[in-house]
Amino acid sequence: MDPLVFPKWSNAAIKAAPLVAGAGAVYVGLVFALAASPQTTDVGYEPVQPVPYSHRVHAGELGIDCRYCHTTVEQAAHAALPPTQTCMNCHKHIRGNSEKLLAVRESYATGMPISWVRVHDLPDHAYFDHSAHVRRGVGCVSCHGRVDKMDVVYQAEKLSMGWCLDCHRQPELHLRPVEYVTALAWVAGEDQLVLGRRLRDQSQINPSEDCSTCHR
């Protein structure tokens, strides 16, 4: 019987196997590290918009409620962008001739929508329902940060899967009375955990961690 059960090259392959496995582990680690990095999750992403709209002025100094422009956050999955008419409700009478509002006036005259650039853009395989969160007391700040202090809106949070799961596992850290969900400067008058646990029990909030909740 031939004593060479395996070809000679198999000895070299066996010796190289640990190196290949090690290289594979490093590669996988780098992939996961990249997936969790700010460059990948877009923290700080701040695109230039076609109109220099300042949330600091409108939501901060003027105190305009988020829902005046984003009208669907309580009823729909998506937070609607305001039609030009919403802008013109005020700017027909206030600073209507400002150069900053040129694109707004053109949109109003032509009926063509303003090409706003989406800032918080989840991947297509991820599903998020604004209404489900807003109606249970998750404040706008939890995901969008203090937009009332931003002249140009940027992405303040990672919005990664792990970041979402952290909230689903301990929602009491982000719950507030529903009437304050759009009050960006609101702070709890008591320990947040105590308040959050009470609100969680009252509303029977038990967020799912099942994959199908967000991946449909």
mmCIF file of the C-alpha atoms, coordinates in Angstrom:
data_MODEL
# 
_entry.id   MODEL 
# 
loop_
_atom_site.group_PDB 
_atom_site.id 
_atom_site.type_symbol 
_atom_site.label_atom_id 
_atom_site.label_alt_id 
_atom_site.label_comp_id 
_atom_site.label_asym_id 
_atom_site.label_entity_id 
_atom_site.label_seq_id 
_atom_site.pdbx_PDB_ins_code 
_atom_site.Cartn_x 
_atom_site.Cartn_y 
_atom_site.Cartn_z 
_atom_site.occupancy 
_atom_site.B_iso_or_equiv 
_atom_site.pdbx_formal_charge 
_atom_site.auth_seq_id 
_atom_site.auth_comp_id 
_atom_site.auth_asym_id 
_atom_site.auth_atom_id 
_atom_site.pdbx_PDB_model_num 
ATOM 1   C CA . MET A 1 1   ? 0.000   0.000  0.000  1.00 0.00 ? 1   MET A CA 1 
ATOM 2   C CA . ASP A 1 2   ? 1.265   3.484  -0.843 1.00 0.00 ? 2   ASP A CA 1 
ATOM 3   C CA . PRO A 1 3   ? 2.295   5.151  2.451  1.00 0.00 ? 3   PRO A CA 1 
ATOM 4   C CA . LEU A 1 4   ? 1.556   8.594  0.980  1.00 0.00 ? 4   LEU A CA 1 
ATOM 5   C CA . VAL A 1 5   ? -2.125  8.853  1.873  1.00 0.00 ? 5   VAL A CA 1 
ATOM 6   C CA . PHE A 1 6   ? -2.057  12.647 1.324  1.00 0.00 ? 6   PHE A CA 1 
ATOM 7   C CA . PRO A 1 7   ? -0.037  14.566 -1.271 1.00 0.00 ? 7   PRO A CA 1 
ATOM 8   C CA . LYS A 1 8   ? 3.213   16.215 -0.125 1.00 0.00 ? 8   LYS A CA 1 
ATOM 9   C CA . TRP A 1 9   ? 1.788   19.713 -0.465 1.00 0.00 ? 9   TRP A CA 1 
ATOM 10  C CA . SER A 1 10  ? -0.703  18.967 2.298  1.00 0.00 ? 10  SER A CA 1 
ATOM 11  C CA . ASN A 1 11  ? 2.114   19.237 4.876  1.00 0.00 ? 11  ASN A CA 1 
ATOM 12  C CA . ALA A 1 12  ? 2.727   22.830 3.859  1.00 0.00 ? 12  ALA A CA 1 
ATOM 13  C CA . ALA A 1 13  ? -1.010  23.521 3.931  1.00 0.00 ? 13  ALA A CA 1 
ATOM 14  C CA . ILE A 1 14  ? -1.266  22.212 7.481  1.00 0.00 ? 14  ILE A CA 1 
ATOM 15  C CA . LYS A 1 15  ? 1.610   24.423 8.582  1.00 0.00 ? 15  LYS A CA 1 
ATOM 16  C CA . ALA A 1 16  ? 0.054   27.443 6.899  1.00 0.00 ? 16  ALA A CA 1 
ATOM 17  C CA . ALA A 1 17  ? -3.422  26.864 8.332  1.00 0.00 ? 17  ALA A CA 1 
ATOM 18  C CA . PRO A 1 18  ? -2.816  28.796 11.608 1.00 0.00 ? 18  PRO A CA 1 
ATOM 19  C CA . LEU A 1 19  ? -1.471  31.747 9.648  1.00 0.00 ? 19  LEU A CA 1 
ATOM 20  C CA . VAL A 1 20  ? -4.493  31.741 7.353  1.00 0.00 ? 20  VAL A CA 1 
ATOM 21  C CA . ALA A 1 21  ? -6.859  31.464 10.311 1.00 0.00 ? 21  ALA A CA 1 
ATOM 22  C CA . GLY A 1 22  ? -5.053  34.295 12.085 1.00 0.00 ? 22  GLY A CA 1 
ATOM 23  C CA . ALA A 1 23  ? -5.208  36.515 9.011  1.00 0.00 ? 23  ALA A CA 1 
ATOM 24  C CA . GLY A 1 24  ? -8.901  35.726 8.680  1.00 0.00 ? 24  GLY A CA 1 
ATOM 25  C CA . ALA A 1 25  ? -9.534  36.693 12.293 1.00 0.00 ? 25  ALA A CA 1 
ATOM 26  C CA . VAL A 1 26  ? -7.685  39.984 11.815 1.00 0.00 ? 26  VAL A CA 1 
ATOM 27  C CA . TYR A 1 27  ? -9.720  40.678 8.675  1.00 0.00 ? 27  TYR A CA 1 
ATOM 28  C CA . VAL A 1 28  ? -13.014 40.005 10.442 1.00 0.00 ? 28  VAL A CA 1 
ATOM 29  C CA . GLY A 1 29  ? -11.918 42.194 13.344 1.00 0.00 ? 29  GLY A CA 1 
ATOM 30  C CA . LEU A 1 30  ? -11.062 45.050 11.009 1.00 0.00 ? 30  LEU A CA 1 
ATOM 31  C CA . VAL A 1 31  ? -14.434 44.735 9.293  1.00 0.00 ? 31  VAL A CA 1 
ATOM 32  C CA . PHE A 1 32  ? -16.282 44.963 12.614 1.00 0.00 ? 32  PHE A CA 1 
ATOM 33  C CA . ALA A 1 33  ? -14.071 47.837 13.771 1.00 0.00 ? 33  ALA A CA 1 
ATOM 34  C CA . LEU A 1 34  ? -14.795 49.722 10.559 1.00 0.00 ? 34  LEU A CA 1 
ATOM 35  C CA . ALA A 1 35  ? -18.515 49.025 10.899 1.00 0.00 ? 35  ALA A CA 1 
ATOM 36  C CA . ALA A 1 36  ? -18.500 50.638 14.343 1.00 0.00 ? 36  ALA A CA 1 
ATOM 37  C CA . SER A 1 37  ? -16.296 53.594 13.474 1.00 0.00 ? 37  SER A CA 1 
ATOM 38  C CA . PRO A 1 38  ? -17.607 57.173 13.205 1.00 0.00 ? 38  PRO A CA 1 
ATOM 39  C CA . GLN A 1 39  ? -16.560 57.241 9.563  1.00 0.00 ? 39  GLN A CA 1 
ATOM 40  C CA . THR A 1 40  ? -18.958 54.389 8.859  1.00 0.00 ? 40  THR A CA 1 
ATOM 41  C CA . THR A 1 41  ? -21.818 55.447 11.102 1.00 0.00 ? 41  THR A CA 1 
ATOM 42  C CA . ASP A 1 42  ? -21.612 59.057 9.867  1.00 0.00 ? 42  ASP A CA 1 
ATOM 43  C CA . VAL A 1 43  ? -21.505 60.802 13.247 1.00 0.00 ? 43  VAL A CA 1 
ATOM 44  C CA . GLY A 1 44  ? -20.899 64.454 12.440 1.00 0.00 ? 44  GLY A CA 1 
ATOM 45  C CA . TYR A 1 45  ? -22.250 64.207 8.895  1.00 0.00 ? 45  TYR A CA 1 
ATOM 46  C CA . GLU A 1 46  ? -23.291 67.779 8.033  1.00 0.00 ? 46  GLU A CA 1 
ATOM 47  C CA . PRO A 1 47  ? -24.319 68.224 4.396  1.00 0.00 ? 47  PRO A CA 1 
ATOM 48  C CA . VAL A 1 48  ? -24.785 71.614 2.789  1.00 0.00 ? 48  VAL A CA 1 
ATOM 49  C CA . GLN A 1 49  ? -28.486 72.248 2.194  1.00 0.00 ? 49  GLN A CA 1 
ATOM 50  C CA . PRO A 1 50  ? -30.027 74.153 -0.750 1.00 0.00 ? 50  PRO A CA 1 
ATOM 51  C CA . VAL A 1 51  ? -31.440 76.652 1.750  1.00 0.00 ? 51  VAL A CA 1 
ATOM 52  C CA . PRO A 1 52  ? -29.376 77.806 4.774  1.00 0.00 ? 52  PRO A CA 1 
ATOM 53  C CA . TYR A 1 53  ? -32.111 76.920 7.243  1.00 0.00 ? 53  TYR A CA 1 
ATOM 54  C CA . SER A 1 54  ? -31.063 77.346 10.881 1.00 0.00 ? 54  SER A CA 1 
ATOM 55  C CA . HIS A 1 55  ? -32.693 75.062 13.411 1.00 0.00 ? 55  HIS A CA 1 
ATOM 56  C CA . ARG A 1 56  ? -30.965 77.129 16.099 1.00 0.00 ? 56  ARG A CA 1 
ATOM 57  C CA . VAL A 1 57  ? -32.993 80.160 15.049 1.00 0.00 ? 57  VAL A CA 1 
ATOM 58  C CA . HIS A 1 58  ? -36.298 78.471 14.255 1.00 0.00 ? 58  HIS A CA 1 
ATOM 59  C CA . ALA A 1 59  ? -36.486 75.674 16.847 1.00 0.00 ? 59  ALA A CA 1 
ATOM 60  C CA . GLY A 1 60  ? -34.266 77.391 19.402 1.00 0.00 ? 60  GLY A CA 1 
ATOM 61  C CA . GLU A 1 61  ? -34.690 81.160 19.466 1.00 0.00 ? 61  GLU A CA 1 
ATOM 62  C CA . LEU A 1 62  ? -38.218 81.195 18.011 1.00 0.00 ? 62  LEU A CA 1 
ATOM 63  C CA . GLY A 1 63  ? -39.324 78.026 19.779 1.00 0.00 ? 63  GLY A CA 1 
ATOM 64  C CA . ILE A 1 64  ? -41.126 76.518 16.774 1.00 0.00 ? 64  ILE A CA 1 
ATOM 65  C CA . ASP A 1 65  ? -42.305 73.001 17.635 1.00 0.00 ? 65  ASP A CA 1 
ATOM 66  C CA . CYS A 1 66  ? -40.716 70.201 15.582 1.00 0.00 ? 66  CYS A CA 1 
ATOM 67  C CA . ARG A 1 67  ? -44.175 69.057 14.493 1.00 0.00 ? 67  ARG A CA 1 
ATOM 68  C CA . TYR A 1 68  ? -44.927 72.330 12.727 1.00 0.00 ? 68  TYR A CA 1 
ATOM 69  C CA . CYS A 1 69  ? -42.582 71.285 9.939  1.00 0.00 ? 69  CYS A CA 1 
ATOM 70  C CA . HIS A 1 70  ? -42.306 67.515 10.483 1.00 0.00 ? 70  HIS A CA 1 
ATOM 71  C CA . THR A 1 71  ? -46.040 66.967 10.549 1.00 0.00 ? 71  THR A CA 1 
ATOM 72  C CA . THR A 1 72  ? -46.190 63.167 10.349 1.00 0.00 ? 72  THR A CA 1 
ATOM 73  C CA . VAL A 1 73  ? -43.920 62.086 13.215 1.00 0.00 ? 73  VAL A CA 1 
ATOM 74  C CA . GLU A 1 74  ? -46.873 61.123 15.429 1.00 0.00 ? 74  GLU A CA 1 
ATOM 75  C CA . GLN A 1 75  ? -48.827 59.237 12.763 1.00 0.00 ? 75  GLN A CA 1 
ATOM 76  C CA . ALA A 1 76  ? -46.345 57.727 10.316 1.00 0.00 ? 76  ALA A CA 1 
ATOM 77  C CA . ALA A 1 77  ? -43.036 55.916 10.102 1.00 0.00 ? 77  ALA A CA 1 
ATOM 78  C CA . HIS A 1 78  ? -41.366 58.809 8.304  1.00 0.00 ? 78  HIS A CA 1 
ATOM 79  C CA . ALA A 1 79  ? -40.930 62.357 9.519  1.00 0.00 ? 79  ALA A CA 1 
ATOM 80  C CA . ALA A 1 80  ? -42.181 64.382 6.569  1.00 0.00 ? 80  ALA A CA 1 
ATOM 81  C CA . LEU A 1 81  ? -40.155 67.255 5.214  1.00 0.00 ? 81  LEU A CA 1 
ATOM 82  C CA . PRO A 1 82  ? -42.173 70.468 5.103  1.00 0.00 ? 82  PRO A CA 1 
ATOM 83  C CA . PRO A 1 83  ? -43.627 71.637 1.786  1.00 0.00 ? 83  PRO A CA 1 
ATOM 84  C CA . THR A 1 84  ? -42.548 75.062 0.617  1.00 0.00 ? 84  THR A CA 1 
ATOM 85  C CA . GLN A 1 85  ? -45.948 76.427 1.638  1.00 0.00 ? 85  GLN A CA 1 
ATOM 86  C CA . THR A 1 86  ? -44.990 75.812 5.267  1.00 0.00 ? 86  THR A CA 1 
ATOM 87  C CA . CYS A 1 87  ? -41.957 78.060 4.853  1.00 0.00 ? 87  CYS A CA 1 
ATOM 88  C CA . MET A 1 88  ? -44.009 80.704 3.099  1.00 0.00 ? 88  MET A CA 1 
ATOM 89  C CA . ASN A 1 89  ? -46.604 80.799 5.861  1.00 0.00 ? 89  ASN A CA 1 
ATOM 90  C CA . CYS A 1 90  ? -44.109 83.029 7.647  1.00 0.00 ? 90  CYS A CA 1 
ATOM 91  C CA . HIS A 1 91  ? -41.805 84.236 4.915  1.00 0.00 ? 91  HIS A CA 1 
ATOM 92  C CA . LYS A 1 92  ? -44.523 85.865 2.849  1.00 0.00 ? 92  LYS A CA 1 
ATOM 93  C CA . HIS A 1 93  ? -44.407 88.469 5.592  1.00 0.00 ? 93  HIS A CA 1 
ATOM 94  C CA . ILE A 1 94  ? -40.974 88.056 7.217  1.00 0.00 ? 94  ILE A CA 1 
ATOM 95  C CA . ARG A 1 95  ? -37.740 88.659 5.292  1.00 0.00 ? 95  ARG A CA 1 
ATOM 96  C CA . GLY A 1 96  ? -39.440 87.631 2.094  1.00 0.00 ? 96  GLY A CA 1 
ATOM 97  C CA . ASN A 1 97  ? -36.775 89.299 -0.075 1.00 0.00 ? 97  ASN A CA 1 
ATOM 98  C CA . SER A 1 98  ? -33.782 87.761 1.659  1.00 0.00 ? 98  SER A CA 1 
ATOM 99  C CA . GLU A 1 99  ? -31.166 86.265 -0.682 1.00 0.00 ? 99  GLU A CA 1 
ATOM 100 C CA . LYS A 1 100 ? -31.079 83.208 1.590  1.00 0.00 ? 100 LYS A CA 1 
ATOM 101 C CA . LEU A 1 101 ? -34.676 82.483 0.592  1.00 0.00 ? 101 LEU A CA 1 
ATOM 102 C CA . LEU A 1 102 ? -34.124 82.567 -3.167 1.00 0.00 ? 102 LEU A CA 1 
ATOM 103 C CA . ALA A 1 103 ? -34.555 78.788 -3.522 1.00 0.00 ? 103 ALA A CA 1 
ATOM 104 C CA . VAL A 1 104 ? -37.700 78.952 -1.385 1.00 0.00 ? 104 VAL A CA 1 
ATOM 105 C CA . ARG A 1 105 ? -39.254 81.664 -3.553 1.00 0.00 ? 105 ARG A CA 1 
ATOM 106 C CA . GLU A 1 106 ? -38.371 79.784 -6.740 1.00 0.00 ? 106 GLU A CA 1 
ATOM 107 C CA . SER A 1 107 ? -39.901 76.591 -5.344 1.00 0.00 ? 107 SER A CA 1 
ATOM 108 C CA . TYR A 1 108 ? -43.064 78.456 -4.358 1.00 0.00 ? 108 TYR A CA 1 
ATOM 109 C CA . ALA A 1 109 ? -43.351 80.065 -7.798 1.00 0.00 ? 109 ALA A CA 1 
ATOM 110 C CA . THR A 1 110 ? -42.727 76.897 -9.804 1.00 0.00 ? 110 THR A CA 1 
ATOM 111 C CA . GLY A 1 111 ? -44.344 74.305 -7.556 1.00 0.00 ? 111 GLY A CA 1 
ATOM 112 C CA . MET A 1 112 ? -41.143 72.232 -7.616 1.00 0.00 ? 112 MET A CA 1 
ATOM 113 C CA . PRO A 1 113 ? -40.030 70.917 -4.210 1.00 0.00 ? 113 PRO A CA 1 
ATOM 114 C CA . ILE A 1 114 ? -36.796 72.015 -2.595 1.00 0.00 ? 114 ILE A CA 1 
ATOM 115 C CA . SER A 1 115 ? -34.105 69.338 -2.901 1.00 0.00 ? 115 SER A CA 1 
ATOM 116 C CA . TRP A 1 116 ? -33.268 68.953 0.768  1.00 0.00 ? 116 TRP A CA 1 
ATOM 117 C CA . VAL A 1 117 ? -30.373 66.604 1.558  1.00 0.00 ? 117 VAL A CA 1 
ATOM 118 C CA . ARG A 1 118 ? -31.258 63.825 3.991  1.00 0.00 ? 118 ARG A CA 1 
ATOM 119 C CA . VAL A 1 119 ? -29.045 63.862 7.078  1.00 0.00 ? 119 VAL A CA 1 
ATOM 120 C CA . HIS A 1 120 ? -30.296 60.831 9.021  1.00 0.00 ? 120 HIS A CA 1 
ATOM 121 C CA . ASP A 1 121 ? -30.448 58.141 6.349  1.00 0.00 ? 121 ASP A CA 1 
ATOM 122 C CA . LEU A 1 122 ? -30.801 54.575 7.575  1.00 0.00 ? 122 LEU A CA 1 
ATOM 123 C CA . PRO A 1 123 ? -29.841 51.735 5.209  1.00 0.00 ? 123 PRO A CA 1 
ATOM 124 C CA . ASP A 1 124 ? -32.632 50.201 3.163  1.00 0.00 ? 124 ASP A CA 1 
ATOM 125 C CA . HIS A 1 125 ? -32.544 46.982 5.197  1.00 0.00 ? 125 HIS A CA 1 
ATOM 126 C CA . ALA A 1 126 ? -33.375 48.854 8.427  1.00 0.00 ? 126 ALA A CA 1 
ATOM 127 C CA . TYR A 1 127 ? -36.928 49.877 9.335  1.00 0.00 ? 127 TYR A CA 1 
ATOM 128 C CA . PHE A 1 128 ? -37.647 52.648 11.821 1.00 0.00 ? 128 PHE A CA 1 
ATOM 129 C CA . ASP A 1 129 ? -41.075 53.967 12.782 1.00 0.00 ? 129 ASP A CA 1 
ATOM 130 C CA . HIS A 1 130 ? -41.059 57.529 14.128 1.00 0.00 ? 130 HIS A CA 1 
ATOM 131 C CA . SER A 1 131 ? -44.627 57.333 15.399 1.00 0.00 ? 131 SER A CA 1 
ATOM 132 C CA . ALA A 1 132 ? -43.983 54.192 17.460 1.00 0.00 ? 132 ALA A CA 1 
ATOM 133 C CA . HIS A 1 133 ? -41.221 55.973 19.341 1.00 0.00 ? 133 HIS A CA 1 
ATOM 134 C CA . VAL A 1 134 ? -42.692 59.467 19.615 1.00 0.00 ? 134 VAL A CA 1 
ATOM 135 C CA . ARG A 1 135 ? -46.051 58.222 20.925 1.00 0.00 ? 135 ARG A CA 1 
ATOM 136 C CA . ARG A 1 136 ? -44.299 56.278 23.687 1.00 0.00 ? 136 ARG A CA 1 
ATOM 137 C CA . GLY A 1 137 ? -42.219 59.153 24.959 1.00 0.00 ? 137 GLY A CA 1 
ATOM 138 C CA . VAL A 1 138 ? -38.873 58.889 23.198 1.00 0.00 ? 138 VAL A CA 1 
ATOM 139 C CA . GLY A 1 139 ? -37.805 62.495 22.708 1.00 0.00 ? 139 GLY A CA 1 
ATOM 140 C CA . CYS A 1 140 ? -36.478 63.862 19.430 1.00 0.00 ? 140 CYS A CA 1 
ATOM 141 C CA . VAL A 1 141 ? -33.210 64.651 21.244 1.00 0.00 ? 141 VAL A CA 1 
ATOM 142 C CA . SER A 1 142 ? -32.461 60.975 21.852 1.00 0.00 ? 142 SER A CA 1 
ATOM 143 C CA . CYS A 1 143 ? -31.822 60.367 18.165 1.00 0.00 ? 143 CYS A CA 1 
ATOM 144 C CA . HIS A 1 144 ? -31.262 63.812 16.672 1.00 0.00 ? 144 HIS A CA 1 
ATOM 145 C CA . GLY A 1 145 ? -29.436 65.641 19.442 1.00 0.00 ? 145 GLY A CA 1 
ATOM 146 C CA . ARG A 1 146 ? -29.971 69.280 20.345 1.00 0.00 ? 146 ARG A CA 1 
ATOM 147 C CA . VAL A 1 147 ? -30.974 70.510 16.900 1.00 0.00 ? 147 VAL A CA 1 
ATOM 148 C CA . ASP A 1 148 ? -32.197 73.697 18.565 1.00 0.00 ? 148 ASP A CA 1 
ATOM 149 C CA . LYS A 1 149 ? -28.517 74.576 18.960 1.00 0.00 ? 149 LYS A CA 1 
ATOM 150 C CA . MET A 1 150 ? -27.498 73.680 15.387 1.00 0.00 ? 150 MET A CA 1 
ATOM 151 C CA . ASP A 1 151 ? -27.255 76.241 12.623 1.00 0.00 ? 151 ASP A CA 1 
ATOM 152 C CA . VAL A 1 152 ? -26.587 73.353 10.251 1.00 0.00 ? 152 VAL A CA 1 
ATOM 153 C CA . VAL A 1 153 ? -28.080 70.027 11.295 1.00 0.00 ? 153 VAL A CA 1 
ATOM 154 C CA . TYR A 1 154 ? -25.601 67.175 11.622 1.00 0.00 ? 154 TYR A CA 1 
ATOM 155 C CA . GLN A 1 155 ? -25.894 63.546 12.667 1.00 0.00 ? 155 GLN A CA 1 
ATOM 156 C CA . ALA A 1 156 ? -25.303 63.477 16.412 1.00 0.00 ? 156 ALA A CA 1 
ATOM 157 C CA . GLU A 1 157 ? -25.696 59.744 17.084 1.00 0.00 ? 157 GLU A CA 1 
ATOM 158 C CA . LYS A 1 158 ? -24.375 56.572 15.452 1.00 0.00 ? 158 LYS A CA 1 
ATOM 159 C CA . LEU A 1 159 ? -27.781 55.112 14.590 1.00 0.00 ? 159 LEU A CA 1 
ATOM 160 C CA . SER A 1 160 ? -26.052 51.740 14.378 1.00 0.00 ? 160 SER A CA 1 
ATOM 161 C CA . MET A 1 161 ? -27.743 48.435 15.181 1.00 0.00 ? 161 MET A CA 1 
ATOM 162 C CA . GLY A 1 162 ? -25.904 48.183 18.502 1.00 0.00 ? 162 GLY A CA 1 
ATOM 163 C CA . TRP A 1 163 ? -26.900 51.731 19.403 1.00 0.00 ? 163 TRP A CA 1 
ATOM 164 C CA . CYS A 1 164 ? -30.577 50.959 18.707 1.00 0.00 ? 164 CYS A CA 1 
ATOM 165 C CA . LEU A 1 165 ? -30.415 47.710 20.676 1.00 0.00 ? 165 LEU A CA 1 
ATOM 166 C CA . ASP A 1 166 ? -28.959 49.509 23.692 1.00 0.00 ? 166 ASP A CA 1 
ATOM 167 C CA . CYS A 1 167 ? -32.098 51.653 23.801 1.00 0.00 ? 167 CYS A CA 1 
ATOM 168 C CA . HIS A 1 168 ? -34.426 48.679 23.273 1.00 0.00 ? 168 HIS A CA 1 
ATOM 169 C CA . ARG A 1 169 ? -32.723 46.891 26.156 1.00 0.00 ? 169 ARG A CA 1 
ATOM 170 C CA . GLN A 1 170 ? -32.933 49.867 28.518 1.00 0.00 ? 170 GLN A CA 1 
ATOM 171 C CA . PRO A 1 171 ? -35.550 52.302 27.185 1.00 0.00 ? 171 PRO A CA 1 
ATOM 172 C CA . GLU A 1 172 ? -36.038 53.948 30.570 1.00 0.00 ? 172 GLU A CA 1 
ATOM 173 C CA . LEU A 1 173 ? -32.902 55.991 29.912 1.00 0.00 ? 173 LEU A CA 1 
ATOM 174 C CA . HIS A 1 174 ? -34.709 57.801 27.095 1.00 0.00 ? 174 HIS A CA 1 
ATOM 175 C CA . LEU A 1 175 ? -38.360 57.942 28.147 1.00 0.00 ? 175 LEU A CA 1 
ATOM 176 C CA . ARG A 1 176 ? -40.089 61.185 29.056 1.00 0.00 ? 176 ARG A CA 1 
ATOM 177 C CA . PRO A 1 177 ? -43.726 62.262 29.381 1.00 0.00 ? 177 PRO A CA 1 
ATOM 178 C CA . VAL A 1 178 ? -45.230 62.223 25.888 1.00 0.00 ? 178 VAL A CA 1 
ATOM 179 C CA . GLU A 1 179 ? -46.140 65.903 26.050 1.00 0.00 ? 179 GLU A CA 1 
ATOM 180 C CA . TYR A 1 180 ? -42.436 66.744 26.181 1.00 0.00 ? 180 TYR A CA 1 
ATOM 181 C CA . VAL A 1 181 ? -41.146 64.650 23.282 1.00 0.00 ? 181 VAL A CA 1 
ATOM 182 C CA . THR A 1 182 ? -40.467 67.744 21.169 1.00 0.00 ? 182 THR A CA 1 
ATOM 183 C CA . ALA A 1 183 ? -39.269 69.903 24.081 1.00 0.00 ? 183 ALA A CA 1 
ATOM 184 C CA . LEU A 1 184 ? -35.612 69.783 23.135 1.00 0.00 ? 184 LEU A CA 1 
ATOM 185 C CA . ALA A 1 185 ? -34.319 71.506 26.270 1.00 0.00 ? 185 ALA A CA 1 
ATOM 186 C CA . TRP A 1 186 ? -36.431 69.390 28.642 1.00 0.00 ? 186 TRP A CA 1 
ATOM 187 C CA . VAL A 1 187 ? -34.690 67.726 31.589 1.00 0.00 ? 187 VAL A CA 1 
ATOM 188 C CA . ALA A 1 188 ? -36.224 65.304 34.048 1.00 0.00 ? 188 ALA A CA 1 
ATOM 189 C CA . GLY A 1 189 ? -37.270 66.803 37.372 1.00 0.00 ? 189 GLY A CA 1 
ATOM 190 C CA . GLU A 1 190 ? -36.210 63.597 39.101 1.00 0.00 ? 190 GLU A CA 1 
ATOM 191 C CA . ASP A 1 191 ? -33.746 60.786 38.533 1.00 0.00 ? 191 ASP A CA 1 
ATOM 192 C CA . GLN A 1 192 ? -34.111 59.709 34.897 1.00 0.00 ? 192 GLN A CA 1 
ATOM 193 C CA . LEU A 1 193 ? -34.030 56.003 35.728 1.00 0.00 ? 193 LEU A CA 1 
ATOM 194 C CA . VAL A 1 194 ? -36.787 56.365 38.315 1.00 0.00 ? 194 VAL A CA 1 
ATOM 195 C CA . LEU A 1 195 ? -38.933 58.390 35.918 1.00 0.00 ? 195 LEU A CA 1 
ATOM 196 C CA . GLY A 1 196 ? -38.173 56.122 32.985 1.00 0.00 ? 196 GLY A CA 1 
ATOM 197 C CA . ARG A 1 197 ? -39.038 52.950 34.858 1.00 0.00 ? 197 ARG A CA 1 
ATOM 198 C CA . ARG A 1 198 ? -42.326 54.439 36.021 1.00 0.00 ? 198 ARG A CA 1 
ATOM 199 C CA . LEU A 1 199 ? -43.233 55.535 32.481 1.00 0.00 ? 199 LEU A CA 1 
ATOM 200 C CA . ARG A 1 200 ? -42.197 52.159 31.125 1.00 0.00 ? 200 ARG A CA 1 
ATOM 201 C CA . ASP A 1 201 ? -44.474 50.354 33.564 1.00 0.00 ? 201 ASP A CA 1 
ATOM 202 C CA . GLN A 1 202 ? -47.377 52.754 32.984 1.00 0.00 ? 202 GLN A CA 1 
ATOM 203 C CA . SER A 1 203 ? -47.259 52.346 29.217 1.00 0.00 ? 203 SER A CA 1 
ATOM 204 C CA . GLN A 1 204 ? -46.192 48.687 29.305 1.00 0.00 ? 204 GLN A CA 1 
ATOM 205 C CA . ILE A 1 205 ? -43.226 49.409 27.083 1.00 0.00 ? 205 ILE A CA 1 
ATOM 206 C CA . ASN A 1 206 ? -41.261 46.267 26.249 1.00 0.00 ? 206 ASN A CA 1 
ATOM 207 C CA . PRO A 1 207 ? -39.252 46.867 23.064 1.00 0.00 ? 207 PRO A CA 1 
ATOM 208 C CA . SER A 1 208 ? -38.561 43.827 20.935 1.00 0.00 ? 208 SER A CA 1 
ATOM 209 C CA . GLU A 1 209 ? -35.018 42.671 20.239 1.00 0.00 ? 209 GLU A CA 1 
ATOM 210 C CA . ASP A 1 210 ? -36.108 40.302 17.503 1.00 0.00 ? 210 ASP A CA 1 
ATOM 211 C CA . CYS A 1 211 ? -34.351 40.785 14.161 1.00 0.00 ? 211 CYS A CA 1 
ATOM 212 C CA . SER A 1 212 ? -37.653 41.097 12.316 1.00 0.00 ? 212 SER A CA 1 
ATOM 213 C CA . THR A 1 213 ? -38.552 44.217 14.296 1.00 0.00 ? 213 THR A CA 1 
ATOM 214 C CA . CYS A 1 214 ? -36.161 46.341 12.268 1.00 0.00 ? 214 CYS A CA 1 
ATOM 215 C CA . HIS A 1 215 ? -35.243 44.045 9.371  1.00 0.00 ? 215 HIS A CA 1 
ATOM 216 C CA . ARG A 1 216 ? -38.381 43.299 7.376  1.00 0.00 ? 216 ARG A CA 1 
# 
